[in-house]
Amino acid sequence: MEKRDNSGALFTNDNRQEDTHPDMNGKFTINGREYYLSAWKKQTGQGKGYLSLSIKAVEEQNTNAPSNDISDFLNSF
């Protein structure tokens, strides 16, 4: 799959073994940096479906060092 800036993809998690594991996962790239994206299928109290998301920098996962870069990016909106 081609990596393009400001894009990514989610795939069905075929390794999901527990309810806490994401239903979908993948990666995306922003400003040349890679991030993991995880998604859980959920429902509101009224039965409307939505995806709950979690984002983590790839290098944060690899080094376990805290990174605020995604927070800075999201706060710029």
N, CA, C and O atoms as a Tripos MOL2 file, in Angstrom:
@<TRIPOS>MOLECULE
protein
  308   307    77     0     0
PROTEIN
NO_CHARGES

@<TRIPOS>ATOM
      1 N           0.8360   -1.1660    0.0000 N.3       1 MET1
      2 CA          0.0000    0.0000    0.0000 C.3       1 MET1
      3 C           0.8900    1.2420    0.0000 C.2       1 MET1
      4 O           1.8520    1.3120    0.7650 O.2       1 MET1
      5 N           0.5880    2.1920   -0.8250 N.am      2 GLU2
      6 CA          1.3540    3.4330   -0.9310 C.3       2 GLU2
      7 C           1.0880    4.3240    0.2800 C.2       2 GLU2
      8 O          -0.0590    4.5060    0.6880 O.2       2 GLU2
      9 N           2.1670    4.8790    0.8530 N.am      3 LYS3
     10 CA          2.0250    5.8140    1.9610 C.3       3 LYS3
     11 C           1.9680    7.2260    1.3960 C.2       3 LYS3
     12 O           2.8990    7.6750    0.7270 O.2       3 LYS3
     13 N           0.8660    7.9240    1.6710 N.am      4 ARG4
     14 CA          0.7160    9.3230    1.2640 C.3       4 ARG4
     15 C           0.4470   10.1560    2.4930 C.2       4 ARG4
     16 O          -0.2400    9.7220    3.4170 O.2       4 ARG4
     17 N           0.9980   11.3670    2.4960 N.am      5 ASP5
     18 CA          0.7970   12.2490    3.6350 C.3       5 ASP5
     19 C          -0.6870   12.5940    3.7990 C.2       5 ASP5
     20 O          -1.4140   12.7460    2.8170 O.2       5 ASP5
     21 N          -1.1120   12.7100    5.0350 N.am      6 ASN6
     22 CA         -2.5040   13.0330    5.3930 C.3       6 ASN6
     23 C          -3.4940   11.9880    4.9180 C.2       6 ASN6
     24 O          -4.6170   12.3100    4.5300 O.2       6 ASN6
     25 N          -3.0680   10.7260    4.9520 N.am      7 SER7
     26 CA         -3.9730    9.6350    4.5800 C.3       7 SER7
     27 C          -3.5650    8.3690    5.3290 C.2       7 SER7
     28 O          -2.4940    8.2970    5.9320 O.2       7 SER7
     29 N          -4.4410    7.3860    5.2740 N.am      8 GLY8
     30 CA         -4.1820    6.1160    5.9190 C.3       8 GLY8
     31 C          -5.3070    5.1480    5.6390 C.2       8 GLY8
     32 O          -6.1470    5.3970    4.7740 O.2       8 GLY8
     33 N          -5.3280    4.0380    6.3720 N.am      9 ALA9
     34 CA         -6.3490    3.0160    6.1430 C.3       9 ALA9
     35 C          -6.6170    2.2540    7.4320 C.2       9 ALA9
     36 O          -5.7250    2.0780    8.2620 O.2       9 ALA9
     37 N          -7.8580    1.8030    7.5870 N.am     10 LEU10
     38 CA         -8.2670    0.9390    8.6910 C.3      10 LEU10
     39 C          -8.6540   -0.4180    8.1220 C.2      10 LEU10
     40 O          -9.2380   -0.5090    7.0420 O.2      10 LEU10
     41 N          -8.3240   -1.4630    8.8550 N.am     11 PHE11
     42 CA         -8.6440   -2.8220    8.4390 C.3      11 PHE11
     43 C          -9.3320   -3.5490    9.5840 C.2      11 PHE11
     44 O          -9.1160   -3.2170   10.7500 O.2      11 PHE11
     45 N         -10.1500   -4.5280    9.2650 N.am     12 THR12
     46 CA        -10.7830   -5.3560   10.2800 C.3      12 THR12
     47 C          -9.7020   -6.0780   11.0700 C.2      12 THR12
     48 O          -8.7680   -6.6300   10.4880 O.2      12 THR12
     49 N          -9.8240   -6.0770   12.3850 N.am     13 ASN13
     50 CA         -8.8550   -6.7330   13.2580 C.3      13 ASN13
     51 C          -9.1760   -8.2230   13.3370 C.2      13 ASN13
     52 O         -10.0580   -8.6320   14.0920 O.2      13 ASN13
     53 N          -8.4750   -9.0160   12.5740 N.am     14 ASP14
     54 CA         -8.6930  -10.4680   12.5510 C.3      14 ASP14
     55 C          -8.1150  -11.1600   13.7890 C.2      14 ASP14
     56 O          -8.3920  -12.3370   14.0200 O.2      14 ASP14
     57 N          -7.3140  -10.4440   14.5890 N.am     15 ASN15
     58 CA         -6.6880  -11.0230   15.7850 C.3      15 ASN15
     59 C          -7.4180  -10.6360   17.0690 C.2      15 ASN15
     60 O          -6.8890  -10.8320   18.1640 O.2      15 ASN15
     61 N          -8.6190  -10.0930   16.9460 N.am     16 ARG16
     62 CA         -9.3870   -9.6500   18.1260 C.3      16 ARG16
     63 C          -9.7730  -10.8620   18.9660 C.2      16 ARG16
     64 O         -10.4740  -11.7600   18.4990 O.2      16 ARG16
     65 N          -9.2980  -10.8730   20.2270 N.am     17 GLN17
     66 CA         -9.5610  -12.0060   21.1110 C.3      17 GLN17
     67 C         -10.3750  -11.6240   22.3350 C.2      17 GLN17
     68 O         -10.9590  -12.4910   22.9860 O.2      17 GLN17
     69 N         -10.4200  -10.3330   22.6570 N.am     18 GLU18
     70 CA        -11.1670   -9.8590   23.8230 C.3      18 GLU18
     71 C         -12.0010   -8.6480   23.4310 C.2      18 GLU18
     72 O         -11.7170   -7.9880   22.4310 O.2      18 GLU18
     73 N         -13.0350   -8.3560   24.2250 N.am     19 ASP19
     74 CA        -13.8990   -7.2050   23.9450 C.3      19 ASP19
     75 C         -13.1410   -5.8860   23.9750 C.2      19 ASP19
     76 O         -13.5450   -4.9250   23.3210 O.2      19 ASP19
     77 N         -12.0500   -5.8310   24.7270 N.am     20 THR20
     78 CA        -11.2710   -4.5970   24.8210 C.3      20 THR20
     79 C         -10.3810   -4.3610   23.5960 C.2      20 THR20
     80 O          -9.9060   -3.2450   23.3880 O.2      20 THR20
     81 N         -10.1540   -5.3850   22.7950 N.am     21 HIS21
     82 CA         -9.3430   -5.2300   21.5830 C.3      21 HIS21
     83 C         -10.1480   -4.4750   20.5250 C.2      21 HIS21
     84 O         -11.3650   -4.6360   20.4390 O.2      21 HIS21
     85 N          -9.4670   -3.6440   19.7110 N.am     22 PRO22
     86 CA        -10.1940   -2.8640   18.7040 C.3      22 PRO22
     87 C         -10.8200   -3.7410   17.6240 C.2      22 PRO22
     88 O         -10.3010   -4.8060   17.2910 O.2      22 PRO22
     89 N         -11.9500   -3.2720   17.0820 N.am     23 ASP23
     90 CA        -12.5980   -3.9580   15.9640 C.3      23 ASP23
     91 C         -11.8310   -3.7250   14.6630 C.2      23 ASP23
     92 O         -11.8400   -4.5630   13.7610 O.2      23 ASP23
     93 N         -11.1670   -2.5720   14.5860 N.am     24 MET24
     94 CA        -10.4110   -2.2190   13.3840 C.3      24 MET24
     95 C          -9.1150   -1.5380   13.8280 C.2      24 MET24
     96 O          -9.0640   -0.8980   14.8780 O.2      24 MET24
     97 N          -8.0640   -1.6860   13.0040 N.am     25 ASN25
     98 CA         -6.8280   -0.9700   13.2770 C.3      25 ASN25
     99 C          -6.0970   -0.6870   11.9680 C.2      25 ASN25
    100 O          -6.3750   -1.2970   10.9350 O.2      25 ASN25
    101 N          -5.1660    0.2430   12.0360 N.am     26 GLY26
    102 CA         -4.4110    0.6180   10.8550 C.3      26 GLY26
    103 C          -3.4300    1.7170   11.1820 C.2      26 GLY26
    104 O          -3.1450    1.9850   12.3500 O.2      26 GLY26
    105 N          -2.9120    2.3550   10.1450 N.am     27 LYS27
    106 CA         -1.9490    3.4460   10.2940 C.3      27 LYS27
    107 C          -2.3360    4.5900    9.3690 C.2      27 LYS27
    108 O          -3.0040    4.3930    8.3540 O.2      27 LYS27
    109 N          -1.8990    5.7900    9.7420 N.am     28 PHE28
    110 CA         -2.0390    6.9440    8.8580 C.3      28 PHE28
    111 C          -0.8190    7.8340    9.0520 C.2      28 PHE28
    112 O          -0.0890    7.6940   10.0330 O.2      28 PHE28
    113 N          -0.6050    8.7390    8.1250 N.am     29 THR29
    114 CA          0.5630    9.6110    8.1240 C.3      29 THR29
    115 C           0.1200   11.0660    8.1110 C.2      29 THR29
    116 O          -0.7270   11.4530    7.3060 O.2      29 THR29
    117 N           0.6910   11.8740    9.0010 N.am     30 ILE30
    118 CA          0.4610   13.3170    9.0300 C.3      30 ILE30
    119 C           1.8190   13.9900    9.0930 C.2      30 ILE30
    120 O           2.6250   13.6880    9.9740 O.2      30 ILE30
    121 N           2.0760   14.9000    8.1660 N.am     31 ASN31
    122 CA          3.3500   15.6210    8.1130 C.3      31 ASN31
    123 C           4.5470   14.6800    8.1690 C.2      31 ASN31
    124 O           5.5460   14.9720    8.8260 O.2      31 ASN31
    125 N           4.4430   13.5540    7.4780 N.am     32 GLY32
    126 CA          5.5400   12.6020    7.3850 C.3      32 GLY32
    127 C           5.7030   11.6840    8.5810 C.2      32 GLY32
    128 O           6.5840   10.8250    8.5690 O.2      32 GLY32
    129 N           4.8790   11.8340    9.6230 N.am     33 ARG33
    130 CA          4.9560   10.9720   10.8030 C.3      33 ARG33
    131 C           3.8310    9.9540   10.7900 C.2      33 ARG33
    132 O           2.6960   10.2710   10.4340 O.2      33 ARG33
    133 N           4.1580    8.7240   11.1820 N.am     34 GLU34
    134 CA          3.1640    7.6510   11.1930 C.3      34 GLU34
    135 C           2.4950    7.5390   12.5630 C.2      34 GLU34
    136 O           3.1220    7.7250   13.6060 O.2      34 GLU34
    137 N           1.1990    7.2270   12.5160 N.am     35 TYR35
    138 CA          0.4010    7.0310   13.7210 C.3      35 TYR35
    139 C          -0.4140    5.7550   13.5760 C.2      35 TYR35
    140 O          -0.8450    5.4010   12.4790 O.2      35 TYR35
    141 N          -0.6240    5.0590   14.7100 N.am     36 TYR36
    142 CA         -1.5370    3.9320   14.7540 C.3      36 TYR36
    143 C          -2.9400    4.4770   15.0070 C.2      36 TYR36
    144 O          -3.1160    5.4290   15.7680 O.2      36 TYR36
    145 N          -3.9230    3.8750   14.3730 N.am     37 LEU37
    146 CA         -5.3200    4.2280   14.5860 C.3      37 LEU37
    147 C          -6.0850    2.9560   14.9220 C.2      37 LEU37
    148 O          -6.0230    1.9720   14.1840 O.2      37 LEU37
    149 N          -6.8070    2.9790   16.0410 N.am     38 SER38
    150 CA         -7.6350    1.8450   16.4520 C.3      38 SER38
    151 C          -9.0700    2.3300   16.5680 C.2      38 SER38
    152 O          -9.3170    3.4760   16.9430 O.2      38 SER38
    153 N         -10.0240    1.4470   16.2410 N.am     39 ALA39
    154 CA        -11.4360    1.8220   16.2660 C.3      39 ALA39
    155 C         -12.2740    0.6950   16.8760 C.2      39 ALA39
    156 O         -12.0520   -0.4880   16.6160 O.2      39 ALA39
    157 N         -13.2420    1.1060   17.6930 N.am     40 TRP40
    158 CA        -14.1850    0.1820   18.3070 C.3      40 TRP40
    159 C         -15.5850    0.5520   17.8430 C.2      40 TRP40
    160 O         -15.9430    1.7290   17.8550 O.2      40 TRP40
    161 N         -16.3840   -0.4300   17.4350 N.am     41 LYS41
    162 CA        -17.7710   -0.1970   17.0470 C.3      41 LYS41
    163 C         -18.6040   -0.0840   18.3210 C.2      41 LYS41
    164 O         -18.5750   -0.9730   19.1720 O.2      41 LYS41
    165 N         -19.3450    1.0120   18.4440 N.am     42 LYS42
    166 CA        -20.1550    1.2540   19.6300 C.3      42 LYS42
    167 C         -21.5430    1.7320   19.2180 C.2      42 LYS42
    168 O         -21.7930    2.0020   18.0430 O.2      42 LYS42
    169 N         -22.4400    1.8340   20.1900 N.am     43 GLN43
    170 CA        -23.7920    2.3480   19.9620 C.3      43 GLN43
    171 C         -24.1550    3.3440   21.0420 C.2      43 GLN43
    172 O         -23.8020    3.1720   22.2080 O.2      43 GLN43
    173 N         -24.8700    4.3970   20.6390 N.am     44 THR44
    174 CA        -25.3910    5.3600   21.6080 C.3      44 THR44
    175 C         -26.5570    4.7260   22.3570 C.2      44 THR44
    176 O         -27.0060    3.6350   22.0070 O.2      44 THR44
    177 N         -27.0370    5.3990   23.3680 N.am     45 GLY45
    178 CA        -28.2010    4.9170   24.1090 C.3      45 GLY45
    179 C         -29.4430    4.8080   23.2460 C.2      45 GLY45
    180 O         -30.3620    4.0500   23.5560 O.2      45 GLY45
    181 N         -29.4650    5.5860   22.1370 N.am     46 GLN46
    182 CA        -30.5920    5.5490   21.2050 C.3      46 GLN46
    183 C         -30.3850    4.5220   20.0930 C.2      46 GLN46
    184 O         -31.2030    4.4300   19.1790 O.2      46 GLN46
    185 N         -29.2950    3.7460   20.1620 N.am     47 GLY47
    186 CA        -29.0560    2.6840   19.1900 C.3      47 GLY47
    187 C         -28.3500    3.1180   17.9210 C.2      47 GLY47
    188 O         -28.2450    2.3350   16.9760 O.2      47 GLY47
    189 N         -27.8610    4.3570   17.8790 N.am     48 LYS48
    190 CA        -27.1550    4.8380   16.6930 C.3      48 LYS48
    191 C         -25.6850    4.4030   16.7690 C.2      48 LYS48
    192 O         -25.0220    4.6240   17.7820 O.2      48 LYS48
    193 N         -25.1810    3.7830   15.6920 N.am     49 GLY49
    194 CA        -23.8130    3.2860   15.6610 C.3      49 GLY49
    195 C         -22.7870    4.3810   15.4300 C.2      49 GLY49
    196 O         -23.0530    5.3630   14.7370 O.2      49 GLY49
    197 N         -21.6080    4.2020   16.0200 N.am     50 TYR50
    198 CA        -20.4920    5.1170   15.8000 C.3      50 TYR50
    199 C         -19.1860    4.3720   16.0540 C.2      50 TYR50
    200 O         -19.1950    3.2570   16.5770 O.2      50 TYR50
    201 N         -18.0600    4.9880   15.6840 N.am     51 LEU51
    202 CA        -16.7410    4.4290   15.9490 C.3      51 LEU51
    203 C         -16.0450    5.2680   17.0100 C.2      51 LEU51
    204 O         -15.9840    6.4920   16.8990 O.2      51 LEU51
    205 N         -15.5250    4.6170   18.0290 N.am     52 SER52
    206 CA        -14.6930    5.2520   19.0360 C.3      52 SER52
    207 C         -13.2450    5.0400   18.6000 C.2      52 SER52
    208 O         -12.8650    3.9190   18.2610 O.2      52 SER52
    209 N         -12.4190    6.1120   18.6010 N.am     53 LEU53
    210 CA        -11.0740    6.0450   18.0430 C.3      53 LEU53
    211 C          -9.9910    6.2710   19.0820 C.2      53 LEU53
    212 O         -10.1980    6.9680   20.0750 O.2      53 LEU53
    213 N          -8.8280    5.6710   18.8380 N.am     54 SER54
    214 CA         -7.6300    5.8920   19.6300 C.3      54 SER54
    215 C          -6.4660    6.1010   18.6690 C.2      54 SER54
    216 O          -6.3270    5.3830   17.6790 O.2      54 SER54
    217 N          -5.6260    7.1000   18.9750 N.am     55 ILE55
    218 CA         -4.4900    7.4370   18.1210 C.3      55 ILE55
    219 C          -3.2220    7.3840   18.9630 C.2      55 ILE55
    220 O          -3.1960    7.8730   20.0920 O.2      55 ILE55
    221 N          -2.1610    6.7820   18.3990 N.am     56 LYS56
    222 CA         -0.8760    6.7310   19.1010 C.3      56 LYS56
    223 C           0.2360    6.8340   18.0680 C.2      56 LYS56
    224 O           0.1870    6.1700   17.0320 O.2      56 LYS56
    225 N           1.2440    7.6680   18.3440 N.am     57 ALA57
    226 CA          2.3830    7.8080   17.4430 C.3      57 ALA57
    227 C           3.1540    6.4960   17.3830 C.2      57 ALA57
    228 O           3.3470    5.8390   18.4060 O.2      57 ALA57
    229 N           3.5950    6.1130   16.1900 N.am     58 VAL58
    230 CA          4.3380    4.8610   16.0180 C.3      58 VAL58
    231 C           5.6010    4.8760   16.8650 C.2      58 VAL58
    232 O           5.8910    3.8890   17.5410 O.2      58 VAL58
    233 N           6.3680    5.9790   16.8500 N.am     59 GLU59
    234 CA          7.6000    6.0090   17.6380 C.3      59 GLU59
    235 C           7.3160    5.9970   19.1300 C.2      59 GLU59
    236 O           8.1540    5.5320   19.9020 O.2      59 GLU59
    237 N           6.1500    6.4970   19.5680 N.am     60 GLU60
    238 CA          5.7680    6.4220   20.9730 C.3      60 GLU60
    239 C           5.5750    4.9710   21.3770 C.2      60 GLU60
    240 O           5.9900    4.5690   22.4640 O.2      60 GLU60
    241 N           4.9590    4.1910   20.5260 N.am     61 GLN61
    242 CA          4.7390    2.7690   20.7810 C.3      61 GLN61
    243 C           6.0730    2.0390   20.8570 C.2      61 GLN61
    244 O           6.2510    1.1530   21.6930 O.2      61 GLN61
    245 N           7.0050    2.4020   19.9940 N.am     62 ASN62
    246 CA          8.2890    1.7150   19.9240 C.3      62 ASN62
    247 C           9.2290    2.0980   21.0600 C.2      62 ASN62
    248 O          10.0540    1.2790   21.4630 O.2      62 ASN62
    249 N           9.1320    3.3130   21.5880 N.am     63 THR63
    250 CA         10.0590    3.7680   22.6200 C.3      63 THR63
    251 C           9.4030    3.9220   23.9790 C.2      63 THR63
    252 O          10.0950    4.0900   24.9830 O.2      63 THR63
    253 N           8.0740    3.8660   24.0280 N.am     64 ASN64
    254 CA          7.3090    4.0990   25.2570 C.3      64 ASN64
    255 C           7.5650    5.4850   25.8430 C.2      64 ASN64
    256 O           7.3090    5.7180   27.0240 O.2      64 ASN64
    257 N           8.0690    6.4030   25.0210 N.am     65 ALA65
    258 CA          8.2850    7.7790   25.4630 C.3      65 ALA65
    259 C           7.0350    8.5900   25.1670 C.2      65 ALA65
    260 O           6.4560    8.4540   24.0890 O.2      65 ALA65
    261 N           6.6040    9.4370   26.1110 N.am     66 PRO66
    262 CA          5.4090   10.2480   25.8480 C.3      66 PRO66
    263 C           5.6570   11.2500   24.7330 C.2      66 PRO66
    264 O           6.7430   11.8170   24.6120 O.2      66 PRO66
    265 N           4.6320   11.4530   23.9240 N.am     67 SER67
    266 CA          4.7220   12.4040   22.8200 C.3      67 SER67
    267 C           3.4740   13.2540   22.8090 C.2      67 SER67
    268 O           2.3640   12.7270   22.8830 O.2      67 SER67
    269 N           3.6380   14.5720   22.7190 N.am     68 ASN68
    270 CA          2.5040   15.4770   22.6820 C.3      68 ASN68
    271 C           2.2250   15.9870   21.2880 C.2      68 ASN68
    272 O           1.3540   16.8400   21.1150 O.2      68 ASN68
    273 N           2.9420   15.4900   20.2740 N.am     69 ASP69
    274 CA          2.8030   16.0130   18.9310 C.3      69 ASP69
    275 C           1.3850   15.8750   18.3930 C.2      69 ASP69
    276 O           0.8940   16.8130   17.7640 O.2      69 ASP69
    277 N           0.7050   14.7540   18.6090 N.am     70 ILE70
    278 CA         -0.6530   14.5850   18.0860 C.3      70 ILE70
    279 C          -1.5960   15.5310   18.8280 C.2      70 ILE70
    280 O          -2.5450   16.0400   18.2320 O.2      70 ILE70
    281 N          -1.3530   15.7760   20.1260 N.am     71 SER71
    282 CA         -2.1840   16.7190   20.8670 C.3      71 SER71
    283 C          -2.0140   18.1200   20.2880 C.2      71 SER71
    284 O          -2.9960   18.8430   20.1180 O.2      71 SER71
    285 N          -0.7720   18.5090   19.9830 N.am     72 ASP72
    286 CA         -0.5190   19.8100   19.3810 C.3      72 ASP72
    287 C          -1.2350   19.9140   18.0470 C.2      72 ASP72
    288 O          -1.8110   20.9550   17.7300 O.2      72 ASP72
    289 N          -1.2030   18.8350   17.2550 N.am     73 PHE73
    290 CA         -1.8710   18.8320   15.9550 C.3      73 PHE73
    291 C          -3.3780   18.9990   16.1330 C.2      73 PHE73
    292 O          -3.9960   19.8260   15.4620 O.2      73 PHE73
    293 N          -3.9720   18.2110   17.0420 N.am     74 LEU74
    294 CA         -5.4160   18.2620   17.2310 C.3      74 LEU74
    295 C          -5.8530   19.5880   17.8290 C.2      74 LEU74
    296 O          -6.9510   20.0580   17.5300 O.2      74 LEU74
    297 N          -5.0320   20.2020   18.6610 N.am     75 ASN75
    298 CA         -5.3800   21.4890   19.2670 C.3      75 ASN75
    299 C          -5.2900   22.6360   18.2920 C.2      75 ASN75
    300 O          -5.7720   23.7290   18.5870 O.2      75 ASN75
    301 N          -4.6760   22.4170   17.1190 N.am     76 SER76
    302 CA         -4.5380   23.4950   16.1360 C.3      76 SER76
    303 C          -5.8370   23.7380   15.3780 C.2      76 SER76
    304 O          -5.9180   24.6930   14.6050 O.2      76 SER76
    305 N          -6.8480   22.9070   15.5760 N.am     77 PHE77
    306 CA         -8.1250   23.0880   14.8840 C.3      77 PHE77
    307 C          -8.9910   24.0790   15.5930 C.2      77 PHE77
    308 O         -10.1060   24.3530   15.1490 O.2      77 PHE77
@<TRIPOS>BOND
     1     1     2 1
     2     2     3 1
     3     3     4 2
     4     3     5 am
     5     5     6 1
     6     6     7 1
     7     7     8 2
     8     7     9 am
     9     9    10 1
    10    10    11 1
    11    11    12 2
    12    11    13 am
    13    13    14 1
    14    14    15 1
    15    15    16 2
    16    15    17 am
    17    17    18 1
    18    18    19 1
    19    19    20 2
    20    19    21 am
    21    21    22 1
    22    22    23 1
    23    23    24 2
    24    23    25 am
    25    25    26 1
    26    26    27 1
    27    27    28 2
    28    27    29 am
    29    29    30 1
    30    30    31 1
    31    31    32 2
    32    31    33 am
    33    33    34 1
    34    34    35 1
    35    35    36 2
    36    35    37 am
    37    37    38 1
    38    38    39 1
    39    39    40 2
    40    39    41 am
    41    41    42 1
    42    42    43 1
    43    43    44 2
    44    43    45 am
    45    45    46 1
    46    46    47 1
    47    47    48 2
    48    47    49 am
    49    49    50 1
    50    50    51 1
    51    51    52 2
    52    51    53 am
    53    53    54 1
    54    54    55 1
    55    55    56 2
    56    55    57 am
    57    57    58 1
    58    58    59 1
    59    59    60 2
    60    59    61 am
    61    61    62 1
    62    62    63 1
    63    63    64 2
    64    63    65 am
    65    65    66 1
    66    66    67 1
    67    67    68 2
    68    67    69 am
    69    69    70 1
    70    70    71 1
    71    71    72 2
    72    71    73 am
    73    73    74 1
    74    74    75 1
    75    75    76 2
    76    75    77 am
    77    77    78 1
    78    78    79 1
    79    79    80 2
    80    79    81 am
    81    81    82 1
    82    82    83 1
    83    83    84 2
    84    83    85 am
    85    85    86 1
    86    86    87 1
    87    87    88 2
    88    87    89 am
    89    89    90 1
    90    90    91 1
    91    91    92 2
    92    91    93 am
    93    93    94 1
    94    94    95 1
    95    95    96 2
    96    95    97 am
    97    97    98 1
    98    98    99 1
    99    99   100 2
   100    99   101 am
   101   101   102 1
   102   102   103 1
   103   103   104 2
   104   103   105 am
   105   105   106 1
   106   106   107 1
   107   107   108 2
   108   107   109 am
   109   109   110 1
   110   110   111 1
   111   111   112 2
   112   111   113 am
   113   113   114 1
   114   114   115 1
   115   115   116 2
   116   115   117 am
   117   117   118 1
   118   118   119 1
   119   119   120 2
   120   119   121 am
   121   121   122 1
   122   122   123 1
   123   123   124 2
   124   123   125 am
   125   125   126 1
   126   126   127 1
   127   127   128 2
   128   127   129 am
   129   129   130 1
   130   130   131 1
   131   131   132 2
   132   131   133 am
   133   133   134 1
   134   134   135 1
   135   135   136 2
   136   135   137 am
   137   137   138 1
   138   138   139 1
   139   139   140 2
   140   139   141 am
   141   141   142 1
   142   142   143 1
   143   143   144 2
   144   143   145 am
   145   145   146 1
   146   146   147 1
   147   147   148 2
   148   147   149 am
   149   149   150 1
   150   150   151 1
   151   151   152 2
   152   151   153 am
   153   153   154 1
   154   154   155 1
   155   155   156 2
   156   155   157 am
   157   157   158 1
   158   158   159 1
   159   159   160 2
   160   159   161 am
   161   161   162 1
   162   162   163 1
   163   163   164 2
   164   163   165 am
   165   165   166 1
   166   166   167 1
   167   167   168 2
   168   167   169 am
   169   169   170 1
   170   170   171 1
   171   171   172 2
   172   171   173 am
   173   173   174 1
   174   174   175 1
   175   175   176 2
   176   175   177 am
   177   177   178 1
   178   178   179 1
   179   179   180 2
   180   179   181 am
   181   181   182 1
   182   182   183 1
   183   183   184 2
   184   183   185 am
   185   185   186 1
   186   186   187 1
   187   187   188 2
   188   187   189 am
   189   189   190 1
   190   190   191 1
   191   191   192 2
   192   191   193 am
   193   193   194 1
   194   194   195 1
   195   195   196 2
   196   195   197 am
   197   197   198 1
   198   198   199 1
   199   199   200 2
   200   199   201 am
   201   201   202 1
   202   202   203 1
   203   203   204 2
   204   203   205 am
   205   205   206 1
   206   206   207 1
   207   207   208 2
   208   207   209 am
   209   209   210 1
   210   210   211 1
   211   211   212 2
   212   211   213 am
   213   213   214 1
   214   214   215 1
   215   215   216 2
   216   215   217 am
   217   217   218 1
   218   218   219 1
   219   219   220 2
   220   219   221 am
   221   221   222 1
   222   222   223 1
   223   223   224 2
   224   223   225 am
   225   225   226 1
   226   226   227 1
   227   227   228 2
   228   227   229 am
   229   229   230 1
   230   230   231 1
   231   231   232 2
   232   231   233 am
   233   233   234 1
   234   234   235 1
   235   235   236 2
   236   235   237 am
   237   237   238 1
   238   238   239 1
   239   239   240 2
   240   239   241 am
   241   241   242 1
   242   242   243 1
   243   243   244 2
   244   243   245 am
   245   245   246 1
   246   246   247 1
   247   247   248 2
   248   247   249 am
   249   249   250 1
   250   250   251 1
   251   251   252 2
   252   251   253 am
   253   253   254 1
   254   254   255 1
   255   255   256 2
   256   255   257 am
   257   257   258 1
   258   258   259 1
   259   259   260 2
   260   259   261 am
   261   261   262 1
   262   262   263 1
   263   263   264 2
   264   263   265 am
   265   265   266 1
   266   266   267 1
   267   267   268 2
   268   267   269 am
   269   269   270 1
   270   270   271 1
   271   271   272 2
   272   271   273 am
   273   273   274 1
   274   274   275 1
   275   275   276 2
   276   275   277 am
   277   277   278 1
   278   278   279 1
   279   279   280 2
   280   279   281 am
   281   281   282 1
   282   282   283 1
   283   283   284 2
   284   283   285 am
   285   285   286 1
   286   286   287 1
   287   287   288 2
   288   287   289 am
   289   289   290 1
   290   290   291 1
   291   291   292 2
   292   291   293 am
   293   293   294 1
   294   294   295 1
   295   295   296 2
   296   295   297 am
   297   297   298 1
   298   298   299 1
   299   299   300 2
   300   299   301 am
   301   301   302 1
   302   302   303 1
   303   303   304 2
   304   303   305 am
   305   305   306 1
   306   306   307 1
   307   307   308 2
@<TRIPOS>SUBSTRUCTURE
     1 MET1         2 RESIDUE 1 A MET
     2 GLU2         6 RESIDUE 1 A GLU
     3 LYS3        10 RESIDUE 1 A LYS
     4 ARG4        14 RESIDUE 1 A ARG
     5 ASP5        18 RESIDUE 1 A ASP
     6 ASN6        22 RESIDUE 1 A ASN
     7 SER7        26 RESIDUE 1 A SER
     8 GLY8        30 RESIDUE 1 A GLY
     9 ALA9        34 RESIDUE 1 A ALA
    10 LEU10       38 RESIDUE 1 A LEU
    11 PHE11       42 RESIDUE 1 A PHE
    12 THR12       46 RESIDUE 1 A THR
    13 ASN13       50 RESIDUE 1 A ASN
    14 ASP14       54 RESIDUE 1 A ASP
    15 ASN15       58 RESIDUE 1 A ASN
    16 ARG16       62 RESIDUE 1 A ARG
    17 GLN17       66 RESIDUE 1 A GLN
    18 GLU18       70 RESIDUE 1 A GLU
    19 ASP19       74 RESIDUE 1 A ASP
    20 THR20       78 RESIDUE 1 A THR
    21 HIS21       82 RESIDUE 1 A HIS
    22 PRO22       86 RESIDUE 1 A PRO
    23 ASP23       90 RESIDUE 1 A ASP
    24 MET24       94 RESIDUE 1 A MET
    25 ASN25       98 RESIDUE 1 A ASN
    26 GLY26      102 RESIDUE 1 A GLY
    27 LYS27      106 RESIDUE 1 A LYS
    28 PHE28      110 RESIDUE 1 A PHE
    29 THR29      114 RESIDUE 1 A THR
    30 ILE30      118 RESIDUE 1 A ILE
    31 ASN31      122 RESIDUE 1 A ASN
    32 GLY32      126 RESIDUE 1 A GLY
    33 ARG33      130 RESIDUE 1 A ARG
    34 GLU34      134 RESIDUE 1 A GLU
    35 TYR35      138 RESIDUE 1 A TYR
    36 TYR36      142 RESIDUE 1 A TYR
    37 LEU37      146 RESIDUE 1 A LEU
    38 SER38      150 RESIDUE 1 A SER
    39 ALA39      154 RESIDUE 1 A ALA
    40 TRP40      158 RESIDUE 1 A TRP
    41 LYS41      162 RESIDUE 1 A LYS
    42 LYS42      166 RESIDUE 1 A LYS
    43 GLN43      170 RESIDUE 1 A GLN
    44 THR44      174 RESIDUE 1 A THR
    45 GLY45      178 RESIDUE 1 A GLY
    46 GLN46      182 RESIDUE 1 A GLN
    47 GLY47      186 RESIDUE 1 A GLY
    48 LYS48      190 RESIDUE 1 A LYS
    49 GLY49      194 RESIDUE 1 A GLY
    50 TYR50      198 RESIDUE 1 A TYR
    51 LEU51      202 RESIDUE 1 A LEU
    52 SER52      206 RESIDUE 1 A SER
    53 LEU53      210 RESIDUE 1 A LEU
    54 SER54      214 RESIDUE 1 A SER
    55 ILE55      218 RESIDUE 1 A ILE
    56 LYS56      222 RESIDUE 1 A LYS
    57 ALA57      226 RESIDUE 1 A ALA
    58 VAL58      230 RESIDUE 1 A VAL
    59 GLU59      234 RESIDUE 1 A GLU
    60 GLU60      238 RESIDUE 1 A GLU
    61 GLN61      242 RESIDUE 1 A GLN
    62 ASN62      246 RESIDUE 1 A ASN
    63 THR63      250 RESIDUE 1 A THR
    64 ASN64      254 RESIDUE 1 A ASN
    65 ALA65      258 RESIDUE 1 A ALA
    66 PRO66      262 RESIDUE 1 A PRO
    67 SER67      266 RESIDUE 1 A SER
    68 ASN68      270 RESIDUE 1 A ASN
    69 ASP69      274 RESIDUE 1 A ASP
    70 ILE70      278 RESIDUE 1 A ILE
    71 SER71      282 RESIDUE 1 A SER
    72 ASP72      286 RESIDUE 1 A ASP
    73 PHE73      290 RESIDUE 1 A PHE
    74 LEU74      294 RESIDUE 1 A LEU
    75 ASN75      298 RESIDUE 1 A ASN
    76 SER76      302 RESIDUE 1 A SER
    77 PHE77      306 RESIDUE 1 A PHE
